[in-house]
Amino acid sequence: MSDLSLSTDVSLQAFNTFRIDARARRYLRVTDPDQLTQLAADPALAALPRLVLGGGSNLLLTRDVEALVLHMGLLGKAIVGQDEAVTLVRAQAGENWHGLVEWTLAQGLGGLENLALIPGTVGASPIQNIGAYGAEIKDVFHALTVFDFATGTTRTMTAADCRFGYRDSVFKHAEGRDLVVLDVTFALPRAWTPNLRYAELAQALEGSADPTPRQVGDAVIAIRRRKLPDPAEIGNAGSFFKNPVVSGAQCAQLLQAWPNLVHHRQPDGSEKLAAGWLIDQCGWKGKTLGRAGVYPKQALVLVNNGGASGAEVMALARAIQQDVRARFGVELEPEPVTV
Ligand SMILES: Cc1cc2nc3c(=O)[nH]c(=O)nc-3n(C[C@H](O)[C@H](O)[C@H](O)COP(=O)(O)OP(=O)(O)OC[C@H]3O[C@@H](n4cnc5c(N)ncnc54)[C@H](O)[C@@H]3O)c2cc1C
């Protein structure tokens, strides 16, 4: 039997990158999938509301957590297969994401390098289909294993089952409510070519004729270190808003009033706007509201300037949403999960 002793009244401050001082009424460090099977088999425990916690880097805790916090600590990573096209790499949910990227690069395996230095765990990577520098995990996703609290069993899910979208998947919707990701398998291409679609990354590698996965990863790391605050130094959850997608017609109308509007045409004809640009135009870059603020180097990142509560961060987010709505008629949707 694995350990099912729940802790009570646990501070989550060290477990979320916004460094919000919220507490969990009940808390379990999950180091063995069997703990979940036992939880599901106990009617009283199975009935508790749950919050699955990885690295807490995409979470905004606005108050103490009444739910049972399942803090994913499943560890392990290995190459589990290979054919002429791909190498299959499987990692357990509690593995550090960037640690996995580094490990694949050390084995000479390309495919994850554009996603280097994203904080958090492997188990959370499919939840919002993490993406950066022209890549998303869905590009190299093979399959994952979930524990389903509705049935008390584990099963495999394919990419189609996961319904990946822009910062989205089935796990963010009602059908995913009972699912806990236990491990994820990635199919890394053996005939690797660099993905330099993102202009800043291409520029950074201009001098290297045939960049290796390691070189691309290093360039991504250097760019990210320049632009993004390190959560170890200043509390934040990365981009706080998704880039809004509007119709081609709305974009054309906006362009008449704002010729410098940053927009990217999508395959279906819609336009993705740069949320950071919209926020910057409203004058929010570097501004503070209470103890929360907008990062001076990147308007898309909200920060905890020290001792901010989740409610203060939310108040700042709402003020920004209101200004962007009033000026551009565009809705900004928060990216982190609000609890
Ligand atoms: C400085 C910084 C930069 C960032 N840059 C990027 C970026 O470039 N691209 C990007 O996409 N994101 C980025 N993020 C956001 C974040 O790193 C990712 O969303 C990451 O995948 C979150 O992982 P986590 O383990 O911290 O998840 P958590 O914050 O712990 O959880 C996030 C959500 O996933 C759920 N969850 C977590 N683990 C599991 C599991 N095993 N099973 C089921 N549900 C689970 C949680 O319940 C919650 O709903 C950034 C964050 C920071 C702080």
Ligand as a Chemical Component Dictionary entry (heavy atoms), coordinates in Angstrom:
data_LIG
# 
_chem_comp.id                   LIG 
_chem_comp.type                 NON-POLYMER 
_chem_comp.pdbx_formal_charge   0 
_chem_comp.three_letter_code    LIG 
# 
loop_
_chem_comp_atom.comp_id 
_chem_comp_atom.atom_id 
_chem_comp_atom.alt_atom_id 
_chem_comp_atom.type_symbol 
_chem_comp_atom.charge 
_chem_comp_atom.model_Cartn_x 
_chem_comp_atom.model_Cartn_y 
_chem_comp_atom.model_Cartn_z 
_chem_comp_atom.pdbx_ordinal 
LIG C1  C1  C 0 8.390  32.999 -16.446 1  
LIG C2  C2  C 0 7.340  32.137 -17.095 2  
LIG C3  C3  C 0 7.370  31.914 -18.458 3  
LIG C4  C4  C 0 6.402  31.120 -19.080 4  
LIG N1  N1  N 0 6.478  30.920 -20.435 5  
LIG C5  C5  C 0 5.564  30.144 -21.057 6  
LIG C6  C6  C 0 5.653  29.917 -22.472 7  
LIG O1  O1  O 0 6.550  30.404 -23.128 8  
LIG N2  N2  N 0 4.709  29.136 -23.043 9  
LIG C7  C7  C 0 3.701  28.556 -22.324 10 
LIG O2  O2  O 0 2.886  27.838 -22.927 11 
LIG N3  N3  N 0 3.604  28.747 -20.985 12 
LIG C8  C8  C 0 4.497  29.518 -20.343 13 
LIG N4  N4  N 0 4.403  29.736 -18.987 14 
LIG C9  C9  C 0 3.286  29.121 -18.240 15 
LIG C10 C10 C 0 3.645  27.777 -17.562 16 
LIG O3  O3  O 0 5.026  27.640 -17.417 17 
LIG C11 C11 C 0 3.111  26.574 -18.341 18 
LIG O4  O4  O 0 1.704  26.698 -18.515 19 
LIG C12 C12 C 0 3.405  25.252 -17.632 20 
LIG O5  O5  O 0 3.046  24.167 -18.462 21 
LIG C13 C13 C 0 2.685  25.116 -16.303 22 
LIG O6  O6  O 0 3.218  23.976 -15.649 23 
LIG P1  P1  P 0 3.034  23.737 -14.107 24 
LIG O7  O7  O 0 3.543  22.385 -13.801 25 
LIG O8  O8  O 0 3.646  24.854 -13.349 26 
LIG O9  O9  O 0 1.450  23.758 -13.980 27 
LIG P2  P2  P 0 0.540  24.352 -12.781 28 
LIG O10 O10 O 0 0.629  25.837 -12.780 29 
LIG O11 O11 O 0 0.863  23.622 -11.524 30 
LIG O12 O12 O 0 -0.885 23.926 -13.292 31 
LIG C14 C14 C 0 -1.469 24.533 -14.426 32 
LIG C15 C15 C 0 -2.795 23.803 -14.743 33 
LIG O13 O13 O 0 -2.521 22.478 -15.138 34 
LIG C16 C16 C 0 -3.173 21.540 -14.272 35 
LIG N5  N5  N 0 -2.237 20.410 -14.108 36 
LIG C17 C17 C 0 -0.941 20.471 -13.721 37 
LIG N6  N6  N 0 -0.396 19.241 -13.738 38 
LIG C18 C18 C 0 -1.379 18.388 -14.123 39 
LIG C19 C19 C 0 -1.434 16.972 -14.309 40 
LIG N7  N7  N 0 -0.374 16.174 -14.128 41 
LIG N8  N8  N 0 -2.636 16.435 -14.696 42 
LIG C20 C20 C 0 -3.727 17.211 -14.904 43 
LIG N9  N9  N 0 -3.727 18.550 -14.730 44 
LIG C21 C21 C 0 -2.558 19.135 -14.357 45 
LIG C22 C22 C 0 -3.432 22.305 -12.996 46 
LIG O14 O14 O 0 -4.540 21.758 -12.281 47 
LIG C23 C23 C 0 -3.731 23.693 -13.532 48 
LIG O15 O15 O 0 -5.056 23.744 -13.992 49 
LIG C24 C24 C 0 5.366  30.526 -18.321 50 
LIG C25 C25 C 0 5.340  30.731 -16.934 51 
LIG C26 C26 C 0 6.313  31.530 -16.320 52 
LIG C27 C27 C 0 6.276  31.715 -14.834 53 
# 
loop_
_chem_comp_bond.comp_id 
_chem_comp_bond.atom_id_1 
_chem_comp_bond.atom_id_2 
_chem_comp_bond.value_order 
_chem_comp_bond.pdbx_ordinal 
LIG C1  C2  SING 1  
LIG C2  C3  SING 2  
LIG C2  C26 DOUB 3  
LIG C3  C4  DOUB 4  
LIG C4  N1  SING 5  
LIG C4  C24 SING 6  
LIG N1  C5  DOUB 7  
LIG C5  C6  SING 8  
LIG C5  C8  SING 9  
LIG C6  O1  DOUB 10 
LIG C6  N2  SING 11 
LIG N2  C7  SING 12 
LIG C7  O2  DOUB 13 
LIG C7  N3  SING 14 
LIG N3  C8  DOUB 15 
LIG C8  N4  SING 16 
LIG N4  C9  SING 17 
LIG N4  C24 SING 18 
LIG C9  C10 SING 19 
LIG C10 O3  SING 20 
LIG C10 C11 SING 21 
LIG C11 O4  SING 22 
LIG C11 C12 SING 23 
LIG C12 O5  SING 24 
LIG C12 C13 SING 25 
LIG C13 O6  SING 26 
LIG O6  P1  SING 27 
LIG P1  O7  DOUB 28 
LIG P1  O8  SING 29 
LIG P1  O9  SING 30 
LIG O9  P2  SING 31 
LIG P2  O10 DOUB 32 
LIG P2  O11 SING 33 
LIG P2  O12 SING 34 
LIG O12 C14 SING 35 
LIG C14 C15 SING 36 
LIG C15 O13 SING 37 
LIG C15 C23 SING 38 
LIG O13 C16 SING 39 
LIG C16 N5  SING 40 
LIG C16 C22 SING 41 
LIG N5  C17 SING 42 
LIG N5  C21 SING 43 
LIG C17 N6  DOUB 44 
LIG N6  C18 SING 45 
LIG C18 C19 SING 46 
LIG C18 C21 DOUB 47 
LIG C19 N7  SING 48 
LIG C19 N8  DOUB 49 
LIG N8  C20 SING 50 
LIG C20 N9  DOUB 51 
LIG N9  C21 SING 52 
LIG C22 O14 SING 53 
LIG C22 C23 SING 54 
LIG C23 O15 SING 55 
LIG C24 C25 DOUB 56 
LIG C25 C26 SING 57 
LIG C26 C27 SING 58 
# 
